[in-house]
């Protein structure tokens, strides 16, 4: 029998509608691997309840009562997907040799689990789940996602395109991840920094089982901005150059105003004064806002507050 014990970590927020099918589908994959002696008896599925307001935790309790295949971690409050995922990984890393993270809606299909396990047994410490294409997305979502990955690459961030948070981490990768003590979590950018041998598993993403997405446009934009500001200071450099060009433009406008005055062509009115003032004022507010975002992240980091509290483990 293989000595490899595998854990599946699934963060959940208001997933009462999907949890039964998710637990059954993922559990079936693990049982098949155990029966085939590809993984060790004692491998498990761990659901992390991220402060759900529906019956998610009750469902988790029901499944954990059915046997040792299922486990549950309940956070004291909603802390967000990235922190909930980290809470599951860190609380389970001593319980298994390798951990696979997946979302509760099973858009990242459970049949990829054997592929992850095989890739790990082949010597890969990190295995990324990557979408083959985005044909199932709307044109807007597909376009914005492609723009985001291109932008991150341009900003110097080592990120795997079309990879979300479906991945396998081996013991060395989990130990390395535990050393990242930052409040502003962007695991898609952190994991590639670990640098151990890795590979990619490509798959076609399925439709959501039930319920609504937990990442509407507002949260997607906020998540993307967190990724940019957590891993790149190039926006600050862009501000410097923007200020430089605005100064040049101001000098040019000043020269033009002086010329029209000397030639007697100046037109009385507010336009020549008001437009430059509005432009420069807008640029200043924009630059101040970007700098404020970075200062806010520094403020969060230096306080070193705990990222989550675990209320229960079953």
Secondary structure, DSSP 4 states (H G I P E B T S, - for coil): -----EEEEEEESS-HHHHHHHHHHHHHHHHHHHHTTSS-TT-EEEEEE-S-SSSHHHHHHHHHTT-TTEEEEEESS---HHHHHHHHHHHHTTT-SEEEEEETT-SS-GGGHHHHHHHHHTT-SEEEEEES--TTS-HHHHHHHHHHHHHHHHTT----TTEEEEEEE-HHHHHHHTT---SS--HHHHHHHH--SEEEEEEPPPPPSSS--S--HHHHHHHHHHHHHHH--HHHHHHHHHHHHHHHHHHHHHHHHHHHHHTT-PPPSSHHHHHHHHHHHHHHHHHHHHHHHHHHHHHHHHHT--S--EEEE-
